[in-house]
Amino acid sequence: MPKTITQSMASDLFCKMNQVEKERMPALWEKMSSFLAYIPFFTDYPYGVFVVPKRHMNYITDCNEQETKDLAHMLKTLTEAFDRLFDMPFHI
């Protein structure tokens, strides 16, 4: 299925954002799993965390088995961090 202009622009935007984060924190980039979590400079609020794959993919279904496990671990880690930060559960 051909990509629309909007999909193409969004894809390029995320790739560029990831490149900036990789250049800004190369050691962290290498230590992380298949996904990276960061707060982009333009977020409207201090908890606007982006969770993005380190490799380019168009759909979440493009994840292989290891990437799916890495994403689950990343989301669990973030949820637990927000639990501690706000002293209330964000998961059920």
N, C-alpha and C positions, 0 to 999 in steps of 0.2 A: 504494500500500500504506500503510495507516494506521500511524503511529508508535506503538510501545508506550510505556508510562509510563517505563520505564527509558531508552529511546532519547530521549525528550523531556527527561528530567532530565539526561542526559549532554550533550545538545546545549546546554541552557541553561548547564550548568556550564562547558563550553568557551568559550561566548560570553562569559560573565562573566569567566573567566580572561583571555581575550584583551583585554577592555575594561580590566581592571586593568593589563595590560602596556602597552597603548596609552597610558593615562594616566600611567604611570610613566616611559615612555621615548618620548614622541611623535615626536621627531626620528628615532629609530631605526626606529620603526614606518613612517614615511613613506618611508624609504630602502630598506626591504626589499622584496623581490619579492612574489609572491602568497602566500608562506608566511613564517612567523616561527618562529624557534627560541628557546626560553628554558627555563630551569630554574625550575619553579614553587617557591614558598616551602615547599610541603609535601613535597617529594621526600625519599625515605629515604636517598639517596646523592647525592654531589655531581655525578654525571654523568648524572642522570636528565633528559635533554633531551627536551622536548616539541617536536615539529614540527607546527604547526597552520596551516590555511589562514586568510588574513586575511578572507575572505568565508565566510559560513555555507554549508556543504554537508553533506549526510548521508552521502555515500559518496565514496570516492576516485575512482570512475568519473564523478563529477560535474565533475571537472577538465576545463577546456578545454585546447586544445593548449599555449597559453602557460603555464598553471598546471602542466601536466605537466612542461614543460621547467624551470620554476622549482623544482619539487619535486625533480627529479633533481639540479639544481645545488646546492640546499640540502643534500641528503643527501651528495653528493660533498664539499662543503665541510666538513661535520661529520665525515665519515669521515677526511678528510685532517687535520683538527684533532686528532682522537683519535690518529691515526698519529703525529703529531709529539709530542703530549703524553705518550704512553706509550712512544715510541720503538720501536714495533712496528706491523706492518701489520694493519689491521682489515678490509681488503678483499683480495679474491683477484684 
